[in-house]
Amino acid sequence: LTDTTANESRAKGRLVTILITGLDSRMGTKYNHADANHLIKIWLDSSFIQVISIPRGTFVDLGRTDSINTNYLANVRSTRGIEKYHKEICKITKTEKIDYFIEFGFAQAIGLIELLGFKENSKQMLQVLRSRKSYGIGDYQRSYNQGMFIRQSIIKQINKKDDIFEDLLLRAGLSLVETNLNFTKLKEIISELKSKQIGKDIANFQIKLMPKFTNNVKLFDFYDKEEQKKLIGIVNNTAKNLGLEDKNYDYNAYLTNKIRSKIKFVEKDTVKNPMNIQKQLKTMYDQHIWLQITNNKDRDEIRTSISKILVKSFENTGNRQEAKRIIDAMELEKKALNLK
């Protein structure tokens, strides 16, 4: 599973590159650090896949000379934009170009994790995948864990037989993220990998840390129930030991009340000032902020409220196409996430 176990010489033929970026954007803001960075390289002719995982603190010269070292990869996305960020990823990974990108924040990540089968503990699994203080090698283990999770998820999804169910999940997943990858192209890539039975041979699927890291990393099976419990316990104990746990603080209630207050504040502008509605709520909608709420009833209520207000505002400004897009996306999300 590490650099030495996959036969990289098998990487031949047509190459497709997909950059997956986890953003640490806060509610309603577009200031995004690149918290998770994973470049998937797929050689379609030889069915060789390489996931290159890059720690967020990887050095990038941003020309900063302040006393705090801020010359690192995570800051490129937030301060220099997506084009510069992609160029730096290509430089670090020695890749010519990035064909497709997928970006998502905290709430969207929870939705994706639920779609991948973690409905009961999606928030805890996100905490596991984002944890670095639970391990001696910190961000290197976190990056490798995320790469391993991507690998296990790809293999699990590709081996599924139900095409109708798969199509629903793919469409729902794409609707959750910011991407230039459309359903037709994604389906085409998956169909090629399925036809070549990717995942049958471990030598055909490499996880690689870049810049190169020589220390040993731990290997986890994130789809194993007992392993999940063990990892969640480790992360919770780390938070407790470091004093990061506050039992008197209910983040779910805090977030729910904050979003409801925001909705109540802007509702009055639905008719008089629909453009203000879009300014106030569109970023929260794009972030799918309600997915951070664990109570399903509250989640559905807030999803419905935000989408209805936005739909009305777009209709009032004559943008019926965007209004319909929101309606369709919300129905797709509810249908996919409510599947048992």
Secondary structure, 3 states (H helix, E strand, C coil): CCCCCCCHHHCCCCEEEEEEEEECCCCCCCCCCEEEEEEEEEECCCCEEEEEEECCCCECCCCCCCCCCCCEHHHHHHHHHHHHHHHHHHHHHCCCCCCEEEEECHHHHHHHHHHCCCCCCHHHHHHHHHCCCCCCCCHHHHHHHHHHHHHHHHHHHHCCCCHHHHHHHHHHHHHHCEECCCHHHHHHHHHHHHHCCCCCCHHHEEEEECCCCCCCCCCCCCCCHHHHHHHHHHHHHHHHHCCCCCCCCCHHHHHHHHHHHHHHHHHCHHHHCHHHHHHHHHHHHHHCHHHHCCCHHHHHHHHHHHHHHHHHHHHHCCCHHHHHHHHHHHHHHHHHHCCC
